[in-house]
Amino acid sequence: METAPQTPAPHDRTDVPGAAAFGKFMRAVQAIADAPGELTVASLARQTGFPRPTAHRIVAALVAEGLAIEEPRTGRLALGPRLISLAFRSWDRSDLRRAAQEHLVALRDALDETVHLAIPSGSEMVYIEKLESRRNVRMASRIGTRVALHSSSVGKAWLAALSPEDCATARLTLTARTAHTFTERAALMADVEATRARGYALDLQENELDICCYGAAIAGRDGRPAGCVSVSLPRYRFEEQPPQLIVSALLDCVRNIADEIA
């Protein structure tokens, strides 16, 4: 009796020629992106676990290709102009970013507060647009910054916009960003449920001290969220202002973006 032909098992990523080497380069790029201007080759080696000669070779290759820069005097590393240019080309071509631009500008101008547009990236959100308040606000965020789902208004808005089943199975690492961050899943899920009920999320210094944020999800064509918008402001202005004006403007913004992409 003939046996049915066996379906080949899908290749593991490590079976692909060059995948291991490419993975090392990506780990180095991610480490540099997460700590711009902070790492040297030595600290990069420690953080990634690479042998020091390996870290040197990777950095030399990244610098040669314009994907990283090494400050001559201090040896500190940052993303290079070629990588930044590629990233901006991708963001410029993003349908969501283009559709949202006019409405994000209107939101920023109406409130004169900093506005972010974020999309999911693995178990995090990444900012693909940031419009600064004209008032002086010191914030650590920039385009390309990744923020955790559990500690940011865009992340919690995203979780609340998922189906309860998808939300319950979301991979979360509940690392404390500040003393205000949710670090227990039950407490976080209660906050997400409150977000779902009221239609917007709050970040009460959970991601960055002295910064509070409102966040709301943009409904996508398939019923899943397409991205999220946040309004960020210093704690003292957050405490002074009644939320109605900000929430109303934010919810109008995400509805208008959803209409654009429908």
Buried (B, 14 or more C-beta within 10 A) or exposed (E): EEEEEEEEEEEEEEEEEEEEEEEBBEBBBEBBBEBBEBBBBEBBBEBBEBEEEBBBBBBEBBBEEBBBBBEEEEEBBBBBEBBBEEBEEEBEEBEBBEBBBEBBBBBBEBBEBBBBBBBBEEBBBBBBBBBBBEEEBEBEBEBBBBBBBBBBBBBBBBBBBBEEEEBEEBEBEBEEBBEBBBEEBEEBBEBBBEBBEEBBBBBBBBBBEEBBBBBBBBBBEEEBBBBBBBBBBBBEBBEEEEEEEBBEBBBBBBBBBBEBBE
